[in-house]
Amino acid sequence: MTALKNHLLISLMAFTTLFKAQEIIPLYSGEIPNSKPCNLVESSTTTLRASDSVMVERVSHVTKPELIAFFPPAGKANGTSVIICPGGAYKILAINIEGYDVAKKLNAAGITAFVLKYRLPSDTSMRDKSIGPLQDAQRAIQLVKENAEKWRLDSTRVGLMGFSAGGHLASTAATHFKEVIPNAQKINLIPSFLILAYPVISFEDSLTHLISRSRLLGPSQSPEAIHLYSNDKQVSSKTPKTFIVHAIDDKGVKVENSLYFIAALKKYKVPVEVFLYAKGGHGFGILNKTTPVNWIDDCIRWINTN
């Protein structure tokens, strides 16, 4: 009985420590830009994914965006921060395996992490759904930089990470520099560095993830919109240094999405680090079960040496 009590006490202490390391921060203090009144209610479900027996928490109908902050212990924090955009085809957010799990791993290396619960494109809740997620990504960068001193962060080392459709969002923020939110203080809204995991990059028919494209742009997309949101075609010398991971056998988002983006970065002489798995499919998060080699360890080394 004593051993059981001790175990429960240790578990409670661990939970309390974790809870204190998190803070939920509304992205906007007042009116949310580009929003309109609606009856959508945010919901969350956790299910076992049949393909690899991984529990996935799926958040849907996000209309009030937030940052979920994960702060490392003060003595371990190194001042670098990463904003994480979970994927989910712009339909849901796989918020645990492509958000919370990543944040905890970064925390262990002294990196402050913010999981971005961004608005999912919706004609019901937005006036222009094509820019809604980008507004939230830009606001997340702005908010972190505004609070850099308070949170003891280096405002020149605020990175952006995205998985799958979250990778499309992150790469959009790193290639589309038109500001779609108010920015009276003229804060630089371009991420300091970019991390993309099996990202949707192209909206071209031959490469894109059709559900993600349709969710963001609607069922009918003009050639101009497809070109604009094919982010390999929007790379410039201003695009930040990038780390990319993808599995060659990915059937959900073709690896060519990453390869085209890599080629564009190379064209503009933007430094890029590439980690390709032979196997792993799509949606493996920070743990590819087909191999003992963890890409996130190389990524953390890359973050801390760049």
C-alpha positions as protocol buffer text, in pm:
chain_id: "A"
residue {
  index: 1
  type: MET
  ca { x: 0 y: 0 z: 0 }
}
residue {
  index: 2
  type: THR
  ca { x: 286 y: 239 z: 86 }
}
residue {
  index: 3
  type: ALA
  ca { x: 453 y: 165 z: -248 }
}
residue {
  index: 4
  type: LEU
  ca { x: 124 y: 236 z: -427 }
}
residue {
  index: 5
  type: LYS
  ca { x: 83 y: 567 z: -241 }
}
residue {
  index: 6
  type: ASN
  ca { x: 438 y: 667 z: -333 }
}
residue {
  index: 7
  type: HIS
  ca { x: 374 y: 581 z: -697 }
}
residue {
  index: 8
  type: LEU
  ca { x: 55 y: 787 z: -699 }
}
residue {
  index: 9
  type: LEU
  ca { x: 233 y: 1077 z: -530 }
}
residue {
  index: 10
  type: ILE
  ca { x: 514 y: 1072 z: -786 }
}
residue {
  index: 11
  type: SER
  ca { x: 260 y: 1055 z: -1070 }
}
residue {
  index: 12
  type: LEU
  ca { x: 68 y: 1349 z: -923 }
}
residue {
  index: 13
  type: MET
  ca { x: 387 y: 1552 z: -886 }
}
residue {
  index: 14
  type: ALA
  ca { x: 481 y: 1478 z: -1246 }
}
residue {
  index: 15
  type: PHE
  ca { x: 134 y: 1583 z: -1364 }
}
residue {
  index: 16
  type: THR
  ca { x: 149 y: 1902 z: -1158 }
}
residue {
  index: 17
  type: THR
  ca { x: 493 y: 1988 z: -1297 }
}
residue {
  index: 18
  type: LEU
  ca { x: 364 y: 1931 z: -1651 }
}
residue {
  index: 19
  type: PHE
  ca { x: 54 y: 2138 z: -1585 }
}
residue {
  index: 20
  type: LYS
  ca { x: 260 y: 2431 z: -1457 }
}
residue {
  index: 21
  type: ALA
  ca { x: 475 y: 2412 z: -1770 }
}
residue {
  index: 22
  type: GLN
  ca { x: 169 y: 2486 z: -1985 }
}
residue {
  index: 23
  type: GLU
  ca { x: -17 y: 2808 z: -2037 }
}
residue {
  index: 24
  type: ILE
  ca { x: -312 y: 2864 z: -2271 }
}
residue {
  index: 25
  type: ILE
  ca { x: -287 y: 3204 z: -2436 }
}
residue {
  index: 26
  type: PRO
  ca { x: -566 y: 3351 z: -2653 }
}
residue {
  index: 27
  type: LEU
  ca { x: -416 y: 3460 z: -2983 }
}
residue {
  index: 28
  type: TYR
  ca { x: -621 y: 3779 z: -2998 }
}
residue {
  index: 29
  type: SER
  ca { x: -716 y: 3998 z: -2702 }
}
residue {
  index: 30
  type: GLY
  ca { x: -1007 y: 4161 z: -2880 }
}
residue {
  index: 31
  type: GLU
  ca { x: -1196 y: 4103 z: -3201 }
}
residue {
  index: 32
  type: ILE
  ca { x: -1066 y: 3812 z: -3407 }
}
residue {
  index: 33
  type: PRO
  ca { x: -988 y: 3942 z: -3757 }
}
residue {
  index: 34
  type: ASN
  ca { x: -1174 y: 3800 z: -4056 }
}
residue {
  index: 35
  type: SER
  ca { x: -1426 y: 3622 z: -3835 }
}
residue {
  index: 36
  type: LYS
  ca { x: -1803 y: 3632 z: -3841 }
}
residue {
  index: 37
  type: PRO
  ca { x: -2067 y: 3512 z: -3593 }
}
residue {
  index: 38
  type: CYS
  ca { x: -2141 y: 3141 z: -3618 }
}
residue {
  index: 39
  type: ASN
  ca { x: -2272 y: 2847 z: -3423 }
}
residue {
  index: 40
  type: LEU
  ca { x: -1965 y: 2625 z: -3462 }
}
residue {
  index: 41
  type: VAL
  ca { x: -1854 y: 2464 z: -3138 }
}
residue {
  index: 42
  type: GLU
  ca { x: -1498 y: 2341 z: -3096 }
}
residue {
  index: 43
  type: SER
  ca { x: -1477 y: 1969 z: -3024 }
}
residue {
  index: 44
  type: SER
  ca { x: -1207 y: 1711 z: -2953 }
}
residue {
  index: 45
  type: THR
  ca { x: -1204 y: 1333 z: -3001 }
}
residue {
  index: 46
  type: THR
  ca { x: -931 y: 1081 z: -2932 }
}
residue {
  index: 47
  type: THR
  ca { x: -924 y: 761 z: -3136 }
}
residue {
  index: 48
  type: LEU
  ca { x: -687 y: 476 z: -3212 }
}
residue {
  index: 49
  type: ARG
  ca { x: -543 y: 512 z: -3562 }
}
residue {
  index: 50
  type: ALA
  ca { x: -577 y: 173 z: -3729 }
}
residue {
  index: 51
  type: SER
  ca { x: -272 y: 209 z: -3955 }
}
residue {
  index: 52
  type: ASP
  ca { x: -17 y: 220 z: -3671 }
}
residue {
  index: 53
  type: SER
  ca { x: -212 y: 183 z: -3343 }
}
residue {
  index: 54
  type: VAL
  ca { x: -135 y: 541 z: -3237 }
}
residue {
  index: 55
  type: MET
  ca { x: -382 y: 738 z: -3026 }
}
residue {
  index: 56
  type: VAL
  ca { x: -464 y: 1063 z: -3207 }
}
residue {
  index: 57
  type: GLU
  ca { x: -647 y: 1358 z: -3054 }
}
residue {
  index: 58
  type: ARG
  ca { x: -835 y: 1544 z: -3327 }
}
residue {
  index: 59
  type: VAL
  ca { x: -958 y: 1897 z: -3265 }
}
residue {
  index: 60
  type: SER
  ca { x: -1219 y: 2037 z: -3501 }
}
residue {
  index: 61
  type: HIS
  ca { x: -1423 y: 2357 z: -3554 }
}
residue {
  index: 62
  type: VAL
  ca { x: -1156 y: 2587 z: -3411 }
}
residue {
  index: 63
  type: THR
  ca { x: -1290 y: 2943 z: -3417 }
}
residue {
  index: 64
  type: LYS
  ca { x: -1102 y: 3092 z: -3119 }
}
residue {
  index: 65
  type: PRO
  ca { x: -731 y: 3039 z: -3186 }
}
residue {
  index: 66
  type: GLU
  ca { x: -485 y: 2988 z: -2902 }
}
residue {
  index: 67
  type: LEU
  ca { x: -122 y: 2927 z: -2824 }
}
residue {
  index: 68
  type: ILE
  ca { x: -58 y: 2642 z: -2582 }
}
residue {
  index: 69
  type: ALA
  ca { x: 279 y: 2733 z: -2432 }
}
residue {
  index: 70
  type: PHE
  ca { x: 531 y: 2480 z: -2306 }
}
residue {
  index: 71
  type: PHE
  ca { x: 808 y: 2647 z: -2108 }
}
residue {
  index: 72
  type: PRO
  ca { x: 1120 y: 2450 z: -2013 }
}
residue {
  index: 73
  type: PRO
  ca { x: 1260 y: 2490 z: -1661 }
}
residue {
  index: 74
  type: ALA
  ca { x: 1413 y: 2836 z: -1623 }
}
residue {
  index: 75
  type: GLY
  ca { x: 1761 y: 2696 z: -1574 }
}
residue {
  index: 76
  type: LYS
  ca { x: 1738 y: 2491 z: -1892 }
}
residue {
  index: 77
  type: ALA
  ca { x: 1571 y: 2736 z: -2131 }
}
residue {
  index: 78
  type: ASN
  ca { x: 1806 y: 2857 z: -2405 }
}
residue {
  index: 79
  type: GLY
  ca { x: 1594 y: 3143 z: -2542 }
}
residue {
  index: 80
  type: THR
  ca { x: 1502 y: 2973 z: -2869 }
}
residue {
  index: 81
  type: SER
  ca { x: 1132 y: 2917 z: -2938 }
}
residue {
  index: 82
  type: VAL
  ca { x: 932 y: 2719 z: -3193 }
}
residue {
  index: 83
  type: ILE
  ca { x: 566 y: 2767 z: -3290 }
}
residue {
  index: 84
  type: ILE
  ca { x: 416 y: 2432 z: -3393 }
}
residue {
  index: 85
  type: CYS
  ca { x: 135 y: 2400 z: -3649 }
}
residue {
  index: 86
  type: PRO
  ca { x: -29 y: 2054 z: -3629 }
}
residue {
  index: 87
  type: GLY
  ca { x: -164 y: 1898 z: -3946 }
}
residue {
  index: 88
  type: GLY
  ca { x: -501 y: 1754 z: -4036 }
}
residue {
  index: 89
  type: ALA
  ca { x: -586 y: 1850 z: -4396 }
}
residue {
  index: 90
  type: TYR
  ca { x: -712 y: 2194 z: -4283 }
}
residue {
  index: 91
  type: LYS
  ca { x: -1008 y: 1994 z: -4147 }
}
residue {
  index: 92
  type: ILE
  ca { x: -891 y: 1895 z: -3799 }
}
residue {
  index: 93
  type: LEU
  ca { x: -575 y: 1938 z: -3590 }
}
residue {
  index: 94
  type: ALA
  ca { x: -385 y: 1624 z: -3484 }
}
residue {
  index: 95
  type: ILE
  ca { x: -292 y: 1819 z: -3177 }
}
residue {
  index: 96
  type: ASN
  ca { x: -119 y: 1556 z: -2964 }
}
residue {
  index: 97
  type: ILE
  ca { x: 113 y: 1370 z: -3202 }
}
residue {
  index: 98
  type: GLU
  ca { x: 188 y: 1681 z: -3412 }
}
residue {
  index: 99
  type: GLY
  ca { x: 170 y: 1931 z: -3128 }
}
residue {
  index: 100
  type: TYR
  ca { x: 197 y: 1841 z: -2760 }
}
residue {
  index: 101
  type: ASP
  ca { x: 437 y: 1547 z: -2809 }
}
residue {
  index: 102
  type: VAL
  ca { x: 665 y: 1768 z: -3020 }
}
residue {
  index: 103
  type: ALA
  ca { x: 654 y: 2051 z: -2766 }
}
residue {
  index: 104
  type: LYS
  ca { x: 760 y: 1822 z: -2481 }
}
residue {
  index: 105
  type: LYS
  ca { x: 1052 y: 1690 z: -2685 }
}
residue {
  index: 106
  type: LEU
  ca { x: 1167 y: 2043 z: -2764 }
}
residue {
  index: 107
  type: ASN
  ca { x: 1129 y: 2141 z: -2397 }
}
residue {
  index: 108
  type: ALA
  ca { x: 1365 y: 1862 z: -2297 }
}
residue {
  index: 109
  type: ALA
  ca { x: 1630 y: 2033 z: -2512 }
}
residue {
  index: 110
  type: GLY
  ca { x: 1568 y: 2375 z: -2354 }
}
residue {
  index: 111
  type: ILE
  ca { x: 1356 y: 2508 z: -2641 }
}
residue {
  index: 112
  type: THR
  ca { x: 1033 y: 2691 z: -2559 }
}
residue {
  index: 113
  type: ALA
  ca { x: 744 y: 2556 z: -2765 }
}
residue {
  index: 114
  type: PHE
  ca { x: 404 y: 2697 z: -2856 }
}
residue {
  index: 115
  type: VAL
  ca { x: 141 y: 2470 z: -3008 }
}
residue {
  index: 116
  type: LEU
  ca { x: -73 y: 2682 z: -3238 }
}
residue {
  index: 117
  type: LYS
  ca { x: -441 y: 2593 z: -3231 }
}
residue {
  index: 118
  type: TYR
  ca { x: -519 y: 2782 z: -3550 }
}
residue {
  index: 119
  type: ARG
  ca { x: -859 y: 2845 z: -3704 }
}
residue {
  index: 120
  type: LEU
  ca { x: -963 y: 2586 z: -3959 }
}
residue {
  index: 121
  type: PRO
  ca { x: -1085 y: 2730 z: -4289 }
}
residue {
  index: 122
  type: SER
  ca { x: -1462 y: 2771 z: -4291 }
}
residue {
  index: 123
  type: ASP
  ca { x: -1707 y: 2982 z: -4486 }
}
residue {
  index: 124
  type: THR
  ca { x: -1932 y: 2962 z: -4180 }
}
residue {
  index: 125
  type: SER
  ca { x: -1686 y: 3133 z: -3943 }
}
residue {
  index: 126
  type: MET
  ca { x: -1469 y: 3342 z: -4179 }
}
residue {
  index: 127
  type: ARG
  ca { x: -1520 y: 3610 z: -4437 }
}
residue {
  index: 128
  type: ASP
  ca { x: -1217 y: 3486 z: -4634 }
}
residue {
  index: 129
  type: LYS
  ca { x: -1117 y: 3136 z: -4530 }
}
residue {
  index: 130
  type: SER
  ca { x: -810 y: 3129 z: -4755 }
}
residue {
  index: 131
  type: ILE
  ca { x: -622 y: 3371 z: -4528 }
}
residue {
  index: 132
  type: GLY
  ca { x: -763 y: 3269 z: -4188 }
}
residue {
  index: 133
  type: PRO
  ca { x: -489 y: 3019 z: -4093 }
}
residue {
  index: 134
  type: LEU
  ca { x: -216 y: 3253 z: -4222 }
}
residue {
  index: 135
  type: GLN
  ca { x: -352 y: 3534 z: -4006 }
}
residue {
  index: 136
  type: ASP
  ca { x: -318 y: 3309 z: -3703 }
}
residue {
  index: 137
  type: ALA
  ca { x: 36 y: 3201 z: -3794 }
}
residue {
  index: 138
  type: GLN
  ca { x: 143 y: 3563 z: -3839 }
}
residue {
  index: 139
  type: ARG
  ca { x: -27 y: 3663 z: -3515 }
}
residue {
  index: 140
  type: ALA
  ca { x: 146 y: 3377 z: -3330 }
}
residue {
  index: 141
  type: ILE
  ca { x: 488 y: 3505 z: -3442 }
}
residue {
  index: 142
  type: GLN
  ca { x: 387 y: 3859 z: -3353 }
}
residue {
  index: 143
  type: LEU
  ca { x: 258 y: 3758 z: -3009 }
}
residue {
  index: 144
  type: VAL
  ca { x: 570 y: 3559 z: -2919 }
}
residue {
  index: 145
  type: LYS
  ca { x: 795 y: 3846 z: -3023 }
}
residue {
  index: 146
  type: GLU
  ca { x: 582 y: 4099 z: -2834 }
}
residue {
  index: 147
  type: ASN
  ca { x: 630 y: 3891 z: -2519 }
}
residue {
  index: 148
  type: ALA
  ca { x: 990 y: 3786 z: -2580 }
}
residue {
  index: 149
  type: GLU
  ca { x: 1129 y: 3986 z: -2288 }
}
residue {
  index: 150
  type: LYS
  ca { x: 857 y: 3866 z: -2050 }
}
residue {
  index: 151
  type: TRP
  ca { x: 912 y: 3503 z: -2149 }
}
residue {
  index: 152
  type: ARG
  ca { x: 1293 y: 3541 z: -2166 }
}
residue {
  index: 153
  type: LEU
  ca { x: 1309 y: 3454 z: -2533 }
}
residue {
  index: 154
  type: ASP
  ca { x: 1540 y: 3570 z: -2810 }
}
residue {
  index: 155
  type: SER
  ca { x: 1314 y: 3755 z: -3056 }
}
residue {
  index: 156
  type: THR
  ca { x: 1559 y: 3676 z: -3338 }
}
residue {
  index: 157
  type: ARG
  ca { x: 1517 y: 3301 z: -3281 }
}
residue {
  index: 158
  type: VAL
  ca { x: 1144 y: 3237 z: -3322 }
}
residue {
  index: 159
  type: GLY
  ca { x: 1097 y: 2941 z: -3555 }
}
residue {
  index: 160
  type: LEU
  ca { x: 790 y: 2793 z: -3719 }
}
residue {
  index: 161
  type: MET
  ca { x: 724 y: 2419 z: -3755 }
}
residue {
  index: 162
  type: GLY
  ca { x: 444 y: 2251 z: -3948 }
}
residue {
  index: 163
  type: PHE
  ca { x: 321 y: 1899 z: -4012 }
}
residue {
  index: 164
  type: SER
  ca { x: 131 y: 1797 z: -4328 }
}
residue {
  index: 165
  type: ALA
  ca { x: -131 y: 2072 z: -4391 }
}
residue {
  index: 166
  type: GLY
  ca { x: 29 y: 2252 z: -4096 }
}
residue {
  index: 167
  type: GLY
  ca { x: 344 y: 2238 z: -4309 }
}
residue {
  index: 168
  type: HIS
  ca { x: 155 y: 2414 z: -4584 }
}
residue {
  index: 169
  type: LEU
  ca { x: 57 y: 2683 z: -4336 }
}
residue {
  index: 170
  type: ALA
  ca { x: 413 y: 2716 z: -4203 }
}
residue {
  index: 171
  type: SER
  ca { x: 560 y: 2732 z: -4554 }
}
residue {
  index: 172
  type: THR
  ca { x: 298 y: 2991 z: -4649 }
}
residue {
  index: 173
  type: ALA
  ca { x: 406 y: 3211 z: -4358 }
}
residue {
  index: 174
  type: ALA
  ca { x: 768 y: 3166 z: -4470 }
}
residue {
  index: 175
  type: THR
  ca { x: 706 y: 3258 z: -4835 }
}
residue {
  index: 176
  type: HIS
  ca { x: 406 y: 3495 z: -4841 }
}
residue {
  index: 177
  type: PHE
  ca { x: 518 y: 3819 z: -4682 }
}
residue {
  index: 178
  type: LYS
  ca { x: 208 y: 4033 z: -4728 }
}
residue {
  index: 179
  type: GLU
  ca { x: 83 y: 4108 z: -4378 }
}
residue {
  index: 180
  type: VAL
  ca { x: -277 y: 3996 z: -4327 }
}
residue {
  index: 181
  type: ILE
  ca { x: -305 y: 4119 z: -3966 }
}
residue {
  index: 182
  type: PRO
  ca { x: -261 y: 4464 z: -3809 }
}
residue {
  index: 183
  type: ASN
  ca { x: 104 y: 4528 z: -3723 }
}
residue {
  index: 184
  type: ALA
  ca { x: 137 y: 4879 z: -3584 }
}
residue {
  index: 185
  type: GLN
  ca { x: 472 y: 4800 z: -3419 }
}
residue {
  index: 186
  type: LYS
  ca { x: 617 y: 4679 z: -3752 }
}
residue {
  index: 187
  type: ILE
  ca { x: 732 y: 4349 z: -3601 }
}
residue {
  index: 188
  type: ASN
  ca { x: 905 y: 4121 z: -3849 }
}
residue {
  index: 189
  type: LEU
  ca { x: 651 y: 3842 z: -3905 }
}
residue {
  index: 190
  type: ILE
  ca { x: 883 y: 3614 z: -4103 }
}
residue {
  index: 191
  type: PRO
  ca { x: 993 y: 3313 z: -3894 }
}
residue {
  index: 192
  type: SER
  ca { x: 1362 y: 3296 z: -3804 }
}
residue {
  index: 193
  type: PHE
  ca { x: 1378 y: 2936 z: -3926 }
}
residue {
  index: 194
  type: LEU
  ca { x: 1139 y: 2681 z: -4070 }
}
residue {
  index: 195
  type: ILE
  ca { x: 1080 y: 2312 z: -3995 }
}
residue {
  index: 196
  type: LEU
  ca { x: 856 y: 2109 z: -4223 }
}
residue {
  index: 197
  type: ALA
  ca { x: 744 y: 1750 z: -4160 }
}
residue {
  index: 198
  type: TYR
  ca { x: 586 y: 1570 z: -4457 }
}
residue {
  index: 199
  type: PRO
  ca { x: 443 y: 1905 z: -4570 }
}
residue {
  index: 200
  type: VAL
  ca { x: 177 y: 1986 z: -4824 }
}
residue {
  index: 201
  type: ILE
  ca { x: 365 y: 2233 z: -5045 }
}
residue {
  index: 202
  type: SER
  ca { x: 218 y: 2231 z: -5393 }
}
residue {
  index: 203
  type: PHE
  ca { x: -147 y: 2287 z: -5488 }
}
residue {
  index: 204
  type: GLU
  ca { x: -88 y: 2162 z: -5841 }
}
residue {
  index: 205
  type: ASP
  ca { x: -315 y: 1873 z: -5942 }
}
residue {
  index: 206
  type: SER
  ca { x: -31 y: 1624 z: -5987 }
}
residue {
  index: 207
  type: LEU
  ca { x: 122 y: 1681 z: -5644 }
}
residue {
  index: 208
  type: THR
  ca { x: -125 y: 1828 z: -5401 }
}
residue {
  index: 209
  type: HIS
  ca { x: -327 y: 1680 z: -5120 }
}
residue {
  index: 210
  type: LEU
  ca { x: -668 y: 1753 z: -5270 }
}
residue {
  index: 211
  type: ILE
  ca { x: -860 y: 1768 z: -4942 }
}
residue {
  index: 212
  type: SER
  ca { x: -622 y: 2031 z: -4799 }
}
residue {
  index: 213
  type: ARG
  ca { x: -649 y: 2241 z: -5115 }
}
residue {
  index: 214
  type: SER
  ca { x: -1026 y: 2219 z: -5124 }
}
residue {
  index: 215
  type: ARG
  ca { x: -1061 y: 2302 z: -4755 }
}
residue {
  index: 216
  type: LEU
  ca { x: -846 y: 2615 z: -4788 }
}
residue {
  index: 217
  type: LEU
  ca { x: -960 y: 2744 z: -5126 }
}
residue {
  index: 218
  type: GLY
  ca { x: -1303 y: 2589 z: -5174 }
}
residue {
  index: 219
  type: PRO
  ca { x: -1424 y: 2337 z: -5432 }
}
residue {
  index: 220
  type: SER
  ca { x: -1342 y: 2558 z: -5732 }
}
residue {
  index: 221
  type: GLN
  ca { x: -988 y: 2695 z: -5749 }
}
residue {
  index: 222
  type: SER
  ca { x: -858 y: 2937 z: -6009 }
}
residue {
  index: 223
  type: PRO
  ca { x: -518 y: 2876 z: -6172 }
}
residue {
  index: 224
  type: GLU
  ca { x: -400 y: 3198 z: -6006 }
}
residue {
  index: 225
  type: ALA
  ca { x: -495 y: 3076 z: -5657 }
}
residue {
  index: 226
  type: ILE
  ca { x: -336 y: 2736 z: -5718 }
}
residue {
  index: 227
  type: HIS
  ca { x: -13 y: 2908 z: -5824 }
}
residue {
  index: 228
  type: LEU
  ca { x: -22 y: 3149 z: -5531 }
}
residue {
  index: 229
  type: TYR
  ca { x: -59 y: 2872 z: -5273 }
}
residue {
  index: 230
  type: SER
  ca { x: 194 y: 2638 z: -5437 }
}
residue {
  index: 231
  type: ASN
  ca { x: 464 y: 2748 z: -5199 }
}
residue {
  index: 232
  type: ASP
  ca { x: 757 y: 2604 z: -5392 }
}
residue {
  index: 233
  type: LYS
  ca { x: 674 y: 2877 z: -5646 }
}
residue {
  index: 234
  type: GLN
  ca { x: 675 y: 3148 z: -5378 }
}
residue {
  index: 235
  type: VAL
  ca { x: 1023 y: 3085 z: -5236 }
}
residue {
  index: 236
  type: SER
  ca { x: 1262 y: 3379 z: -5243 }
}
residue {
  index: 237
  type: SER
  ca { x: 1593 y: 3477 z: -5089 }
}
residue {
  index: 238
  type: LYS
  ca { x: 1390 y: 3605 z: -4789 }
}
residue {
  index: 239
  type: THR
  ca { x: 1262 y: 3256 z: -4708 }
}
residue {
  index: 240
  type: PRO
  ca { x: 1430 y: 3139 z: -4384 }
}
residue {
  index: 241
  type: LYS
  ca { x: 1668 y: 2845 z: -4351 }
}
residue {
  index: 242
  type: THR
  ca { x: 1472 y: 2522 z: -4346 }
}
residue {
  index: 243
  type: PHE
  ca { x: 1477 y: 2167 z: -4209 }
}
residue {
  index: 244
  type: ILE
  ca { x: 1261 y: 1914 z: -4394 }
}
residue {
  index: 245
  type: VAL
  ca { x: 1166 y: 1555 z: -4308 }
}
residue {
  index: 246
  type: HIS
  ca { x: 959 y: 1325 z: -4528 }
}
residue {
  index: 247
  type: ALA
  ca { x: 917 y: 953 z: -4599 }
}
residue {
  index: 248
  type: ILE
  ca { x: 969 y: 848 z: -4960 }
}
residue {
  index: 249
  type: ASP
  ca { x: 682 y: 600 z: -4938 }
}
residue {
  index: 250
  type: ASP
  ca { x: 434 y: 865 z: -4820 }
}
residue {
  index: 251
  type: LYS
  ca { x: 104 y: 798 z: -4998 }
}
residue {
  index: 252
  type: GLY
  ca { x: -87 y: 1077 z: -4824 }
}
residue {
  index: 253
  type: VAL
  ca { x: 137 y: 1368 z: -4928 }
}
residue {
  index: 254
  type: LYS
  ca { x: 381 y: 1284 z: -5206 }
}
residue {
  index: 255
  type: VAL
  ca { x: 747 y: 1332 z: -5119 }
}
residue {
  index: 256
  type: GLU
  ca { x: 779 y: 1544 z: -5433 }
}
residue {
  index: 257
  type: ASN
  ca { x: 616 y: 1824 z: -5233 }
}
residue {
  index: 258
  type: SER
  ca { x: 930 y: 1842 z: -5024 }
}
residue {
  index: 259
  type: LEU
  ca { x: 1164 y: 1782 z: -5317 }
}
residue {
  index: 260
  type: TYR
  ca { x: 1017 y: 2072 z: -5516 }
}
residue {
  index: 261
  type: PHE
  ca { x: 1050 y: 2299 z: -5213 }
}
residue {
  index: 262
  type: ILE
  ca { x: 1411 y: 2187 z: -5161 }
}
residue {
  index: 263
  type: ALA
  ca { x: 1490 y: 2266 z: -5526 }
}
residue {
  index: 264
  type: ALA
  ca { x: 1339 y: 2612 z: -5489 }
}
residue {
  index: 265
  type: LEU
  ca { x: 1539 y: 2680 z: -5172 }
}
residue {
  index: 266
  type: LYS
  ca { x: 1855 y: 2567 z: -5350 }
}
residue {
  index: 267
  type: LYS
  ca { x: 1776 y: 2800 z: -5641 }
}
residue {
  index: 268
  type: TYR
  ca { x: 1764 y: 3097 z: -5405 }
}
residue {
  index: 269
  type: LYS
  ca { x: 2061 y: 2978 z: -5200 }
}
residue {
  index: 270
  type: VAL
  ca { x: 1854 y: 2934 z: -4884 }
}
residue {
  index: 271
  type: PRO
  ca { x: 2024 y: 2683 z: -4649 }
}
residue {
  index: 272
  type: VAL
  ca { x: 1826 y: 2360 z: -4619 }
}
residue {
  index: 273
  type: GLU
  ca { x: 1878 y: 2042 z: -4416 }
}
residue {
  index: 274
  type: VAL
  ca { x: 1699 y: 1732 z: -4544 }
}
residue {
  index: 275
  type: PHE
  ca { x: 1606 y: 1410 z: -4361 }
}
residue {
  index: 276
  type: LEU
  ca { x: 1443 y: 1147 z: -4584 }
}
residue {
  index: 277
  type: TYR
  ca { x: 1314 y: 812 z: -4460 }
}
residue {
  index: 278
  type: ALA
  ca { x: 1278 y: 520 z: -4700 }
}
residue {
  index: 279
  type: LYS
  ca { x: 962 y: 414 z: -4515 }
}
residue {
  index: 280
  type: GLY
  ca { x: 723 y: 558 z: -4260 }
}
residue {
  index: 281
  type: GLY
  ca { x: 424 y: 667 z: -4462 }
}
residue {
  index: 282
  type: HIS
  ca { x: 236 y: 976 z: -4355 }
}
residue {
  index: 283
  type: GLY
  ca { x: 164 y: 1125 z: -4015 }
}
residue {
  index: 284
  type: PHE
  ca { x: 433 y: 961 z: -3802 }
}
residue {
  index: 285
  type: GLY
  ca { x: 493 y: 1271 z: -3592 }
}
residue {
  index: 286
  type: ILE
  ca { x: 826 y: 1265 z: -3409 }
}
residue {
  index: 287
  type: LEU
  ca { x: 844 y: 883 z: -3403 }
}
residue {
  index: 288
  type: ASN
  ca { x: 880 y: 681 z: -3722 }
}
residue {
  index: 289
  type: LYS
  ca { x: 811 y: 326 z: -3609 }
}
residue {
  index: 290
  type: THR
  ca { x: 991 y: 173 z: -3908 }
}
residue {
  index: 291
  type: THR
  ca { x: 1335 y: 272 z: -3776 }
}
residue {
  index: 292
  type: PRO
  ca { x: 1516 y: 347 z: -3449 }
}
residue {
  index: 293
  type: VAL
  ca { x: 1654 y: 667 z: -3604 }
}
residue {
  index: 294
  type: ASN
  ca { x: 1459 y: 972 z: -3481 }
}
residue {
  index: 295
  type: TRP
  ca { x: 1459 y: 1273 z: -3709 }
}
residue {
  index: 296
  type: ILE
  ca { x: 1365 y: 1507 z: -3426 }
}
residue {
  index: 297
  type: ASP
  ca { x: 1705 y: 1454 z: -3261 }
}
residue {
  index: 298
  type: ASP
  ca { x: 1882 y: 1573 z: -3576 }
}
residue {
  index: 299
  type: CYS
  ca { x: 1634 y: 1859 z: -3602 }
}
residue {
  index: 300
  type: ILE
  ca { x: 1706 y: 1977 z: -3247 }
}
residue {
  index: 301
  type: ARG
  ca { x: 2080 y: 1969 z: -3318 }
}
residue {
  index: 302
  type: TRP
  ca { x: 2013 y: 2172 z: -3633 }
}
residue {
  index: 303
  type: ILE
  ca { x: 1807 y: 2428 z: -3439 }
}
residue {
  index: 304
  type: ASN
  ca { x: 2074 y: 2469 z: -3173 }
}
residue {
  index: 305
  type: THR
  ca { x: 2363 y: 2506 z: -3418 }
}
residue {
  index: 306
  type: ASN
  ca { x: 2200 y: 2744 z: -3665 }
}
